[in-house]
Amino acid sequence: MSELAEKQCIPCRGGVQPLTGEEITPLAREIPTWDVMENHHLERTYTFGNFREGLNFTNQVGALAEEQGHHPDIYLAWGKVGIQLWTHKIDGLTESDFVMAAKIERLIER
């Protein structure tokens, strides 16, 4: 399990620069099931056997987001849940996005 999942998300207050490609690369290695899109956001789609399982997972991610104060974009459809993460305040990636992705992975591994 990624050490990132043990960290806490830090709320962004703005005024910081998004991570660069060089800074993103080692963090991305810790969450290999996620895609880094244009060095701007993280993306992953999870598949489920039915709508109820996807909804349950969506609710777990929502509770985690509230706990961490870091809220992904979540797309729920029959049998799948898509998640996008980036720090909206700076319109780019911070370490907290990678932390949140690792925590979401931990939910699915349970």
N, C-alpha and C positions, 0 to 999 in steps of 0.2 A: 504494500500500500504506500502511496505517495506520502512523503512527509508534509506535503502541502495541506493534506486533509486535517492535520493536527493544528494548523494555524487558524487564526480568526481573521475574518474580513475586516479591513480598516476602512471606515467611511471616507470617501473622497470629498474634500471641501473645495476642490478646484485649485487652480494655480499651479498644478504640477503637469509635467509633460507625460504623454502616453509613453509606454515602453517602446524601445526601438527593436528592430529585427534581431540585433545581437542579444538584447536582454530577453526577448521572447523565446528564442531557441532553447535554452536550457530548461525553462519552465514548461515548454510544450512537450519536452521529452518525458516529463513526469505525468502527463495525461495523454498518452498516445492514442486513445480512442476518440479524442476530440480533434477537430480540424481548426487550424488558425486561418482565418479568412482575411487576406490582404493586410495582415498585421493590424487589423482593426477590431475583430471580434472572434470569439470562439463559438463553435457550432457543433452540435451532435444531435442525432436522431436515435431514439430508443424505440424498439419494437416490442409489442405485447400481443398476447393471444386474443384480447378483446378490448372493448371500450372501458369496461370497469377497471381493469388492471392499469390501463393508461391514466385514467382519472385518479386512481389511488396514488400512483406515482406522482402525478401532477400536484396533488394535495401535499404529499410529503415534501416535494421540492418547494412548494409555497411556504410551508411551515419552516423549513430550513432557511429560506430567503428572509423571512421575518426575523428569525433568530439572529441571523448574521447581518441584517440591515443591508443586504446586497441582493438586488432583485433582477433576475433574468427575464428575458422575453420567452414565454412558453407557448407552444402551439400544440393543441390537443386535437387528435383525430382518431378515428376508429383504428385501434391497433398500433398507434404510434404517438410519440411525444417528441417534438422538436424543441431544442433549447438553444438560445443565443445569449451569450454573455459579453458585455463590455461595460466600461464605466462611462455612463451617459454624460456625466458632468464634464468630462474632458474629451469625450467622443473618441475613445481609444481604450487600449488595454492597460491594466495595472496588475500587480501581483494578486490583488484580491479577486480578480476574475479567475485566475488559475486556482486559487484556494477554493473558490466556490465550485468550480468544475470538479475538483478532486473530492470535495464533500458530496457532491451529487453522485459521483461514481461510487462512493462508499455506500450510499443508499441502495444502489442497484445490486451491490455485492452481498447484501444481507439476505 
